């Protein structure tokens, strides 16, 4: 068995490579590394550790010829490479190059390879966009309402659609949730990105090593011919109830390592009130039932990090004021911080993240899901109590039972039409028309199960979900959880020329 991998320098990639090479039936893993200097060290380390079982390729993911060499003769291609926040926020072109163009080049290479390898694409929870206490649970088929200015999510969404529509024989899309990894503390004290987190954002934390184990078990079980129905589907990678938290208690777990808490070190108005992302996965058990990979709990993982990184224990004896000033207040001045957006007059980003109301400055004025202000927190994290979104058709039907009426019902729920009178193959494109009159071809699976829609309206920038929610019940049912019905905003990616209809009319 031979496998090609991208993204092995990342947290999930390292674990997937290690786990996969523990399988005796894996003869070779060919990995693609860019020419960055730090990858020189990684290449030497991999060769020393695994010898001839790892083949190192150096090159660019956007180079189709390099991708052809990477996938030639492989049984599986596992695509984990990504440019993630905060780099994607600070350099959207790098995000587009890797997350979109790199995926396109790789998928094309897989499509043209004979015999065609099976393709595993790692996507992200970020494609679902902002959620809060009103609908914390989500599932495959929910609206994909990526948050304004989130270049990473936008490019990952477009890449997903390309994977779905290219016509590969055997593919699967895995939407990764929030990830726990050994460097999580260090990586989150370099940039104002942490302040994008909403306090009531539902976050389901899965560890990088559990994610790596998932990849191993996919290869292992598929190699034995045990999971034929697994392919040509989208799944959510979750951790179950043991990994479910909110933004607020996620910070609490981290601060416990240094003897602090969210309320001791932060002010609530430092954080976005909306325009983030996160879900508790209602359907995360689908992968668990197949592969039994969910081992780590969030609480246990944080305890493990505290034991491993003894240096953090010094925070318990260092005066809180010093930690507050040198560790966190400096991040408020970074370009990616909502506080800095206020200072610099970035009205578009400020409005996207806070809306028309000023955020509370005192924790006593903040209602928190984690503190039971919306009901029993433990019970609310149980999927048995989930309030699910409608998909506009009978989504309990198996895919094989879909009819043209199901497609028309789903399209009408999105404010548009399905122009097909029959469905012969749920993976073959049919014609659709959106509310704005754009006609496009997408497979029924891409729309009904993937949650994708019009390539013009559904893949911003610009972002104008305020307008779309007015004619799309599919969008409105979750959009109005965090937006007022009278808002009328539209945002461009660069933020320099925002169309802000509501603000401009009410100066």
C-alpha positions as CSV (number, residue, x, y, z in Angstrom):
1,X,0.0,0.0,0.0
2,X,1.3,3.4,-1.0
3,X,0.1,6.8,0.3
4,X,0.8,10.4,-0.7
5,X,0.4,13.1,1.9
6,X,0.4,16.9,2.0
7,X,0.6,19.0,5.2
8,X,2.8,16.6,7.2
9,X,4.5,19.6,8.9
10,X,1.2,20.5,10.5
11,X,-0.2,19.2,13.8
12,X,-2.6,16.8,12.2
13,X,-0.2,15.8,9.4
14,X,2.5,14.8,11.8
15,X,0.2,12.5,13.7
16,X,-1.4,11.1,10.5
17,X,2.1,10.2,9.1
18,X,3.2,8.6,12.4
19,X,0.0,6.6,12.8
20,X,-0.1,5.5,9.1
21,X,3.5,4.3,9.2
22,X,2.6,2.0,12.1
23,X,0.6,-0.1,9.7
24,X,2.7,-3.0,8.3
25,X,0.8,-3.0,5.1
26,X,1.9,0.6,4.3
27,X,5.0,0.2,2.1
28,X,5.6,3.8,1.3
29,X,4.4,7.3,2.2
30,X,5.4,10.0,-0.2
31,X,5.2,13.5,1.3
32,X,5.3,16.9,-0.3
33,X,7.3,19.6,1.5
34,X,7.8,23.2,0.3
35,X,11.3,24.7,0.0
36,X,10.9,26.6,3.3
37,X,14.1,26.4,5.4
38,X,12.4,24.8,8.4
39,X,11.4,21.9,6.1
40,X,15.0,21.1,5.5
41,X,15.3,20.0,9.2
42,X,12.0,18.2,9.0
43,X,13.1,16.3,5.9
44,X,16.2,15.1,7.6
45,X,14.3,14.1,10.7
46,X,11.7,12.1,8.7
47,X,14.4,10.2,6.7
48,X,16.3,9.4,9.9
49,X,13.2,8.2,11.7
50,X,11.5,6.3,8.9
51,X,14.2,5.6,6.3
52,X,13.1,4.4,2.9
53,X,9.4,4.1,4.0
54,X,9.2,7.9,3.6
55,X,9.9,9.5,0.2
56,X,10.5,13.3,0.4
57,X,9.3,15.4,-2.5
58,X,10.2,19.1,-2.5
59,X,8.0,21.5,-4.5
60,X,4.9,23.7,-4.6
61,X,1.4,22.4,-4.2
62,X,0.1,24.7,-6.9
63,X,2.4,23.1,-9.4
64,X,0.3,20.6,-11.2
65,X,3.3,18.7,-12.6
66,X,4.7,18.3,-9.1
67,X,1.3,17.1,-7.9
68,X,1.3,14.5,-10.7
69,X,4.6,13.1,-9.5
70,X,3.3,13.2,-5.9
71,X,0.2,11.0,-6.7
72,X,1.6,8.7,-9.4
73,X,1.4,5.1,-8.3
74,X,-0.3,5.9,-5.0
75,X,-3.3,4.1,-3.5
76,X,-4.4,7.0,-1.4
77,X,-3.8,10.8,-1.4
78,X,-4.4,12.5,1.9
79,X,-4.6,16.3,1.6
80,X,-4.0,18.1,4.9
81,X,-1.9,21.1,3.7
82,X,-3.4,24.5,4.6
83,X,-2.6,28.1,5.3
84,X,-4.6,28.8,8.5
85,X,-5.3,31.9,10.6
86,X,-3.7,34.1,11.6
87,X,-1.5,33.8,8.4
88,X,-4.5,33.6,6.2
89,X,-5.9,36.8,7.8
90,X,-2.7,38.7,7.3
91,X,-2.0,37.3,3.8
92,X,-5.2,36.2,2.0
93,X,-3.3,35.6,-1.2
94,X,-1.2,32.9,0.5
95,X,-4.5,31.3,1.7
96,X,-5.9,31.4,-1.8
97,X,-2.7,29.9,-3.3
98,X,-2.5,26.9,-0.9
99,X,-6.1,26.3,0.2
100,X,-7.8,26.8,-3.2
101,X,-5.3,26.7,-6.1
102,X,-3.2,24.0,-4.4
103,X,-6.3,21.8,-3.9
104,X,-7.4,22.4,-7.5
105,X,-3.9,21.3,-8.8
106,X,-3.9,18.2,-6.6
107,X,-7.4,17.2,-7.4
108,X,-6.7,17.6,-11.1
109,X,-3.6,15.4,-10.8
110,X,-5.6,12.7,-9.0
111,X,-8.3,12.8,-11.6
112,X,-5.8,12.3,-14.5
113,X,-3.9,9.5,-12.8
114,X,-4.5,6.0,-13.9
115,X,-5.4,4.1,-11.9
116,X,-7.0,6.8,-9.8
117,X,-6.0,6.9,-6.1
118,X,-8.6,7.5,-3.4
119,X,-8.7,11.1,-2.2
120,X,-9.1,12.2,1.4
121,X,-9.6,16.0,1.7
122,X,-9.4,17.7,5.1
123,X,-11.8,20.7,5.3
124,X,-12.8,22.8,8.3
125,X,-15.6,23.6,10.7
126,X,-15.0,27.3,9.6
127,X,-17.2,26.7,6.5
128,X,-20.3,26.7,8.8
129,X,-19.6,30.2,10.1
130,X,-20.9,31.8,13.3
131,X,-23.0,29.9,15.8
132,X,-24.0,30.7,19.4
133,X,-26.2,29.4,22.2
134,X,-29.3,29.4,20.0
135,X,-28.2,26.7,17.6
136,X,-24.9,25.3,19.0
137,X,-25.3,21.9,17.2
138,X,-24.8,21.5,13.5
139,X,-24.5,18.7,11.0
140,X,-23.6,18.0,7.4
141,X,-26.2,19.8,5.1
142,X,-26.4,22.9,7.3
143,X,-25.9,26.3,5.6
144,X,-22.3,27.3,4.9
145,X,-22.3,30.9,6.0
146,X,-18.6,31.7,6.3
147,X,-17.8,34.7,8.4
148,X,-17.0,38.1,6.8
149,X,-13.2,38.6,6.1
150,X,-12.4,34.9,6.8
151,X,-10.2,34.2,3.8
152,X,-9.3,30.8,5.1
153,X,-12.9,29.6,5.3
154,X,-13.8,31.2,1.9
155,X,-11.0,29.4,0.1
156,X,-11.6,26.1,1.9
157,X,-15.3,26.3,0.9
158,X,-14.4,26.9,-2.8
159,X,-11.9,24.0,-2.6
160,X,-14.5,21.7,-1.1
161,X,-16.9,22.4,-4.0
162,X,-14.1,21.6,-6.5
163,X,-13.5,18.3,-4.8
164,X,-17.2,17.5,-4.9
165,X,-17.7,18.5,-8.5
166,X,-14.5,17.2,-10.2
167,X,-15.8,13.7,-10.8
168,X,-13.3,11.7,-8.8
169,X,-14.1,8.0,-8.4
170,X,-13.4,7.7,-4.6
171,X,-13.2,10.8,-2.4
172,X,-14.2,11.9,1.1
173,X,-14.4,15.3,2.7
174,X,-13.7,15.5,6.5
175,X,-14.6,18.8,8.1
176,X,-12.1,19.1,11.0
177,X,-13.2,20.7,14.2
178,X,-11.2,22.8,16.7
179,X,-7.9,21.0,17.3
180,X,-5.9,20.5,20.5
181,X,-2.2,20.0,19.9
182,X,1.0,20.3,21.9
183,X,1.8,23.9,20.8
184,X,-1.7,25.3,21.3
185,X,-0.6,27.7,24.1
186,X,2.4,29.0,22.3
187,X,0.6,29.4,19.0
188,X,-2.1,31.5,20.5
189,X,-0.1,34.2,22.2
190,X,1.5,35.6,19.1
191,X,-1.4,37.5,17.5
192,X,-4.8,39.1,18.3
193,X,-6.5,36.1,16.7
194,X,-7.6,34.8,20.1
195,X,-9.9,37.8,20.5
196,X,-11.9,36.7,17.5
197,X,-13.3,34.0,19.7
198,X,-16.9,34.5,20.9
199,X,-17.5,33.6,24.5
200,X,-20.6,31.5,23.6
201,X,-19.2,30.0,20.5
202,X,-19.7,26.2,20.6
203,X,-16.3,24.6,20.2
204,X,-15.8,20.8,19.8
205,X,-12.1,20.1,20.5
206,X,-10.5,17.0,19.0
207,X,-6.8,16.2,19.5
208,X,-4.3,16.1,16.7
209,X,-3.4,12.6,17.7
210,X,-7.0,11.4,17.6
211,X,-7.2,13.0,14.1
212,X,-4.1,11.1,13.1
213,X,-5.5,7.9,14.4
214,X,-8.7,8.5,12.4
215,X,-6.6,8.6,9.2
216,X,-4.8,5.4,10.1
217,X,-8.0,3.6,10.7
218,X,-9.6,4.8,7.5
219,X,-6.6,3.3,5.6
220,X,-6.6,0.2,7.7
221,X,-10.3,-0.6,7.3
222,X,-10.5,0.4,3.7
223,X,-7.5,-1.8,2.9
224,X,-9.5,-4.7,4.2
225,X,-12.5,-3.8,2.1
226,X,-14.6,-3.1,5.2
227,X,-16.0,0.4,4.4
228,X,-17.3,0.5,0.8
229,X,-20.1,2.9,1.8
230,X,-17.7,5.4,3.4
231,X,-16.6,7.0,0.1
232,X,-18.3,9.9,-1.7
233,X,-19.5,11.5,1.5
234,X,-18.9,14.4,3.8
235,X,-18.3,13.9,7.5
236,X,-17.6,16.0,10.5
237,X,-14.5,15.2,12.6
238,X,-15.6,15.6,16.2
239,X,-14.7,14.4,19.7
240,X,-18.2,13.9,21.2
241,X,-19.4,15.4,24.4
242,X,-16.0,15.0,26.1
243,X,-14.6,17.6,23.7
244,X,-17.5,20.2,23.8
245,X,-16.9,23.6,25.3
246,X,-17.5,27.2,24.5
247,X,-15.0,30.0,23.9
248,X,-15.3,31.1,27.6
249,X,-14.5,27.7,29.2
250,X,-11.9,26.9,26.6
251,X,-9.9,29.9,27.9
252,X,-10.6,28.8,31.5
253,X,-9.0,25.4,30.8
254,X,-5.9,27.1,29.4
255,X,-5.6,29.7,32.2
256,X,-5.9,27.0,34.8
257,X,-2.4,26.0,33.8
258,X,-1.1,29.3,35.1
259,X,-3.5,29.7,38.0
260,X,-5.9,32.1,36.3
261,X,-9.3,32.3,34.6
262,X,-10.9,34.0,31.7
263,X,-12.5,36.7,33.9
264,X,-9.2,37.4,35.7
265,X,-7.1,38.1,32.6
266,X,-9.6,39.4,30.0
267,X,-12.4,42.0,29.5
268,X,-15.4,40.9,27.6
269,X,-15.3,43.8,25.2
270,X,-11.9,42.5,23.9
271,X,-13.7,39.7,22.2
272,X,-15.9,39.5,19.1
273,X,-19.6,39.1,19.8
274,X,-20.3,37.3,16.5
275,X,-18.6,36.6,13.1
276,X,-16.6,33.7,14.4
277,X,-17.1,29.9,13.8
278,X,-17.6,26.8,15.8
279,X,-20.1,23.9,16.2
280,X,-20.9,21.0,18.4
281,X,-21.2,18.2,15.9
282,X,-24.6,16.5,16.1
283,X,-23.4,13.9,13.6
284,X,-19.8,13.5,14.8
285,X,-20.6,10.0,15.9
286,X,-20.8,8.8,12.3
287,X,-17.1,8.6,12.0
288,X,-16.7,7.3,15.6
289,X,-19.0,4.4,14.9
290,X,-16.9,3.5,11.9
291,X,-13.4,4.1,13.2
292,X,-13.4,4.4,17.1
293,X,-10.8,7.1,17.2
294,X,-12.1,9.4,19.9
295,X,-9.9,8.9,22.9
296,X,-8.8,12.3,24.3
297,X,-11.1,14.5,26.4
298,X,-10.5,18.2,26.4
299,X,-10.1,18.3,30.1
300,X,-7.7,15.4,30.1
301,X,-5.6,16.9,27.3
302,X,-5.2,20.3,29.1
303,X,-4.1,18.4,32.3
304,X,-1.5,16.6,30.2
305,X,-0.2,19.8,28.7
306,X,0.1,21.3,32.2
307,X,2.3,18.3,33.2
308,X,4.4,18.5,30.1
309,X,5.0,22.2,30.1
310,X,6.2,22.9,33.7
311,X,7.1,26.4,32.7
312,X,3.5,27.4,32.7
313,X,3.3,26.6,36.4
314,X,5.4,29.7,37.0
315,X,2.3,31.7,36.1
316,X,0.9,30.7,39.4
317,X,3.5,32.7,41.3
318,X,4.1,35.6,38.8
319,X,1.9,38.6,39.7
320,X,-1.3,38.7,37.6
321,X,-0.7,42.2,36.5
322,X,2.6,41.3,34.9
323,X,1.1,38.4,32.9
324,X,-1.8,40.6,32.0
325,X,0.4,43.4,30.7
326,X,3.2,41.5,29.0
327,X,1.3,38.5,27.6
328,X,-2.1,39.7,26.7
329,X,-2.4,43.5,26.5
330,X,0.3,43.7,23.9
331,X,-1.8,41.4,21.7
332,X,-4.6,44.1,21.7
333,X,-2.3,46.3,19.6
334,X,-1.7,43.7,16.9
335,X,-3.4,44.3,13.5
336,X,-5.6,41.3,13.9
337,X,-7.2,42.4,17.2
338,X,-10.7,43.8,17.4
339,X,-9.5,46.4,19.8
340,X,-7.0,47.6,17.2
341,X,-9.8,47.7,14.6
342,X,-11.6,50.1,16.8
343,X,-8.5,52.3,17.3
344,X,-7.7,52.4,13.6
345,X,-11.3,53.1,12.6
346,X,-11.9,49.8,10.7
347,X,-15.7,50.2,10.8
348,X,-16.4,47.2,8.6
349,X,-14.6,44.7,10.8
350,X,-15.9,46.3,14.0
351,X,-19.5,46.1,12.8
352,X,-19.1,42.6,11.5
353,X,-17.9,41.4,14.9
354,X,-19.9,43.5,17.2
355,X,-23.0,44.7,15.4
356,X,-24.8,48.0,16.2
357,X,-24.5,47.6,20.0
358,X,-21.6,48.4,22.2
359,X,-20.2,45.2,23.8
360,X,-20.4,44.9,27.7
361,X,-17.2,45.8,29.5
362,X,-18.0,44.0,32.8
363,X,-18.4,40.2,33.1
364,X,-21.5,40.6,35.3
365,X,-23.3,41.9,32.2
366,X,-22.5,38.9,30.1
367,X,-24.8,35.9,29.8
368,X,-22.7,32.7,29.4
369,X,-23.7,29.3,28.2
370,X,-20.9,27.8,30.2
371,X,-22.3,29.2,33.4
372,X,-25.8,27.9,32.9
373,X,-27.4,31.2,31.9
374,X,-29.2,29.5,29.1
375,X,-30.0,26.2,30.9
376,X,-28.2,23.3,32.3
377,X,-24.8,23.4,30.6
378,X,-24.1,19.6,30.8
379,X,-27.5,18.8,29.4
380,X,-27.2,21.3,26.6
381,X,-23.9,19.7,25.4
382,X,-25.7,16.4,24.9
383,X,-26.7,15.9,21.2
384,X,-30.0,14.3,22.4
385,X,-31.1,17.8,23.3
386,X,-30.0,19.4,20.1
387,X,-32.3,21.8,18.1
388,X,-31.4,21.2,14.5
389,X,-31.7,23.4,11.5
390,X,-34.0,22.4,8.6
391,X,-32.5,21.5,5.2
392,X,-35.7,22.2,3.3
393,X,-36.5,18.6,2.4
394,X,-36.9,15.2,4.1
395,X,-33.3,14.7,5.0
396,X,-34.1,11.3,6.7
397,X,-34.4,9.8,3.2
398,X,-31.4,7.8,2.0
399,X,-29.6,9.5,-0.9
400,X,-30.7,6.8,-3.3
401,X,-34.4,7.7,-2.6
402,X,-34.1,11.4,-3.6
403,X,-36.5,12.6,-6.2
404,X,-36.8,15.8,-8.2
405,X,-39.3,17.0,-5.7
406,X,-36.7,16.8,-3.0
407,X,-34.4,18.9,-5.0
408,X,-37.1,21.5,-5.8
409,X,-38.1,21.7,-2.2
410,X,-34.5,22.3,-1.1
411,X,-34.0,24.9,-3.8
412,X,-37.1,26.8,-2.8
413,X,-36.0,26.8,0.8
414,X,-32.9,28.6,-0.4
415,X,-34.9,31.1,-2.3
416,X,-34.2,29.6,-5.7
417,X,-35.3,26.8,-8.1
418,X,-34.1,23.4,-9.3
419,X,-34.6,23.3,-13.0
420,X,-34.2,19.5,-13.3
421,X,-37.3,17.4,-13.8
422,X,-35.6,14.2,-12.8
423,X,-32.6,12.9,-10.9
424,X,-30.6,10.0,-12.3
425,X,-27.4,10.3,-10.2
426,X,-27.1,12.3,-7.0
427,X,-23.4,13.0,-7.9
428,X,-24.1,14.2,-11.5
429,X,-24.7,18.0,-12.0
430,X,-28.2,19.4,-12.6
431,X,-29.3,22.9,-13.3
432,X,-30.3,25.3,-10.5
433,X,-31.3,29.0,-10.3
434,X,-30.7,31.2,-7.3
435,X,-32.8,34.1,-6.1
436,X,-30.7,36.6,-8.0
437,X,-31.2,34.7,-11.3
438,X,-27.7,33.1,-11.6
439,X,-28.0,29.7,-13.2
440,X,-25.4,27.1,-12.3
441,X,-24.8,23.3,-12.4
442,X,-24.1,21.4,-9.2
443,X,-24.6,17.8,-8.2
444,X,-27.7,17.2,-5.9
445,X,-25.3,15.8,-3.2
446,X,-23.2,19.0,-3.3
447,X,-26.3,21.1,-2.5
448,X,-28.5,18.9,-0.3
449,X,-25.7,17.2,1.7
450,X,-22.8,19.6,1.2
451,X,-24.7,22.7,1.9
452,X,-23.2,24.5,-1.1
453,X,-25.3,26.8,-3.3
454,X,-24.8,29.4,-6.0
455,X,-21.1,29.9,-6.8
456,X,-21.7,33.6,-7.1
457,X,-23.9,34.3,-4.0
458,X,-22.7,31.4,-1.9
459,X,-18.9,32.0,-2.2
460,X,-18.3,35.6,-1.2
461,X,-16.6,38.1,-1.1
462,X,-18.5,40.3,-0.9
463,X,-20.5,39.0,2.0
464,X,-24.1,40.0,1.8
465,X,-25.9,37.4,3.9
466,X,-28.0,40.2,5.5
467,X,-29.7,40.6,2.1
468,X,-29.8,36.9,1.3
469,X,-31.4,36.0,4.6
470,X,-34.4,38.1,3.6
471,X,-35.4,35.7,0.9
472,X,-33.8,32.4,2.0
473,X,-35.3,30.7,5.0
474,X,-32.4,28.3,4.9
475,X,-30.0,31.1,5.8
476,X,-32.4,33.1,7.9
477,X,-33.0,30.3,10.4
478,X,-29.4,30.6,11.7
479,X,-28.4,34.1,10.5
480,X,-30.9,35.8,12.7
481,X,-29.4,34.1,15.8
482,X,-26.7,36.8,15.8
483,X,-28.0,39.4,13.4
484,X,-31.0,41.8,13.5
485,X,-33.5,41.5,10.6
486,X,-33.1,45.2,9.8
487,X,-29.3,45.0,9.3
488,X,-28.3,45.5,5.7
489,X,-24.5,45.1,5.4
490,X,-22.1,43.9,2.7
491,X,-18.4,43.5,3.1
492,X,-15.5,43.2,0.7
493,X,-12.6,40.9,1.6
494,X,-9.9,43.6,1.8
495,X,-12.1,45.8,4.1
496,X,-10.9,48.9,2.2
497,X,-14.0,49.5,0.1
498,X,-16.9,48.0,2.2
499,X,-20.4,48.5,1.0
500,X,-22.0,49.2,4.3
501,X,-25.6,50.1,3.3
502,X,-27.1,50.2,6.8
503,X,-24.3,52.4,8.3
504,X,-24.1,54.7,5.3
505,X,-27.8,55.4,5.4
506,X,-27.8,56.1,9.2
507,X,-24.7,58.2,9.8
